[in-house]
Every structure is written in C-alpha cells, then in structure tokens.
Amino acid sequence: MDWFWPQDKLSCHVGINYRMMLIEKQGLVPVKIKLCKKYTELFMREEGWSYIKRGPHFYGPKNHPIQIEFNCLNMYGIIIEASPRPVREYKLHKHACSEGEIV
C-alpha cells in the first residue's frame, strides 16, 4: 500500500502511522511528531478534542510514546523526526574470543 500526501487530509492518524512504518523500515527510531496548524485541527477532530490541553502530548504505544508538537510554524503537513537505532552492546564471556559475542 502506498500512502500519498493528499490522502493525509482523509486521516491524520493513518498518515502518521504510515510515516512511522517507513522510518522503522529504514532502521531509525521515531523521536518527535510535528503537525502544522491545518493537520493539528484534523488531528483534534479525529481525537474528539475541542482544544489542546496543557502539558506534553504523546502518540503511540505506552511502551514507546513519541512526543507530538502541535501548530508548528513555517511548515506544512506532518513531519516525523527520527534518530538512529541504538547499537547493541557486545559483552565478553570467559570462553569468548577477543571480538566478543552478542548477548
């Protein structure tokens, strides 16, 4: 399935989830979601909010919530910031050679 930019107007949540899937396929971790004023209004309508409550807002599963920022200036659409996935650490075992083994 391909998701196109004009389709974001139909569902902001699906647009966010599609972008997050693409980011995770690239081996990155989503860090922050930014929405312009128009998409903030669409997101609020989908959530059933009449106003934006104070405090930080998060999107996604409870084990890995992603901060969401509303009414971002100088942009249009949905932006998801990402960072590289943390590298697994290697631990040396007594029987392991000098390169180590993945634990």
C-alpha positions as CSV (number, residue, x, y, z in Angstrom):
1,M,0.0,0.0,0.0
2,D,1.3,3.4,-0.9
3,W,0.1,6.5,1.1
4,F,0.2,9.8,-0.8
5,W,0.4,13.3,0.7
6,P,-3.1,14.4,-0.4
7,Q,-4.6,11.3,1.5
8,D,-3.3,12.8,4.8
9,K,-6.3,15.1,4.6
10,L,-8.6,12.0,5.0
11,S,-6.9,10.7,8.1
12,C,-4.0,12.3,10.0
13,H,-3.5,9.2,12.2
14,V,-3.0,6.9,9.2
15,G,-0.5,9.4,7.7
16,I,1.4,9.4,10.9
17,N,1.4,5.6,11.2
18,Y,2.5,5.2,7.6
19,R,5.4,7.5,8.0
20,M,6.4,5.8,11.3
21,M,6.4,2.4,9.4
22,L,8.7,3.8,6.7
23,I,11.1,5.2,9.3
24,E,11.2,1.9,11.1
25,K,11.9,0.1,7.8
26,Q,15.0,2.3,7.4
27,G,16.3,1.2,10.8
28,L,15.5,4.5,12.6
29,V,13.5,5.3,15.7
30,P,10.8,8.0,15.6
31,V,11.5,10.7,18.2
32,K,9.1,13.5,17.6
33,I,6.0,14.3,15.6
34,K,5.3,17.8,14.3
35,L,2.0,18.9,12.9
36,C,1.2,22.2,11.1
37,K,-1.9,24.2,12.1
38,K,-4.2,22.5,9.5
39,Y,-3.2,19.0,10.5
40,T,-3.4,19.9,14.2
41,E,-7.1,20.8,13.6
42,L,-7.6,17.5,11.7
43,F,-5.9,15.5,14.5
44,M,-8.0,17.2,17.1
45,R,-11.2,16.4,15.2
46,E,-10.1,12.8,14.9
47,E,-9.4,12.6,18.6
48,G,-12.6,14.4,19.6
49,W,-10.8,17.3,21.2
50,S,-12.3,20.8,21.3
51,Y,-9.0,22.3,22.5
52,I,-5.3,21.3,23.1
53,K,-4.8,20.5,26.7
54,R,-1.7,21.9,28.5
55,G,1.3,19.8,29.0
56,P,3.3,17.4,26.8
57,H,1.4,15.2,24.4
58,F,2.4,11.7,23.3
59,Y,1.4,9.4,20.5
60,G,1.9,5.7,20.0
61,P,2.2,2.6,22.3
62,K,2.7,3.1,26.0
63,N,6.0,1.2,26.0
64,H,7.4,3.7,23.5
65,P,5.5,7.0,23.4
66,I,6.5,9.7,20.9
67,Q,6.2,13.3,21.7
68,I,3.8,15.3,19.5
69,E,4.1,19.0,18.8
70,F,1.1,21.0,17.6
71,N,0.7,24.2,15.5
72,C,4.3,24.2,14.2
73,L,5.1,27.4,12.3
74,N,7.0,27.6,9.0
75,M,5.9,24.1,7.9
76,Y,3.0,22.3,6.2
77,G,1.9,18.8,6.8
78,I,3.2,16.0,9.0
79,I,6.9,15.7,10.0
80,I,8.4,12.9,12.0
81,E,11.9,13.4,13.4
82,A,13.9,10.2,13.8
83,S,17.3,9.1,15.1
84,P,19.4,6.1,14.5
85,R,18.6,2.9,16.4
86,P,20.9,2.4,19.4
87,V,23.7,-0.1,18.8
88,R,23.6,-3.3,20.8
89,E,26.5,-3.7,23.2
90,Y,28.8,-6.6,23.0
91,K,29.9,-8.3,26.2
92,L,32.9,-10.6,26.5
93,H,32.4,-14.0,28.0
94,K,35.2,-16.0,29.6
95,H,35.1,-18.6,26.8
96,A,34.7,-16.0,24.0
97,C,37.4,-14.8,21.7
98,S,38.6,-11.2,21.8
99,E,35.8,-10.0,19.4
100,G,33.1,-10.9,21.8
101,E,29.7,-12.4,21.4
102,I,26.2,-10.9,21.2
103,V,24.4,-11.5,24.5
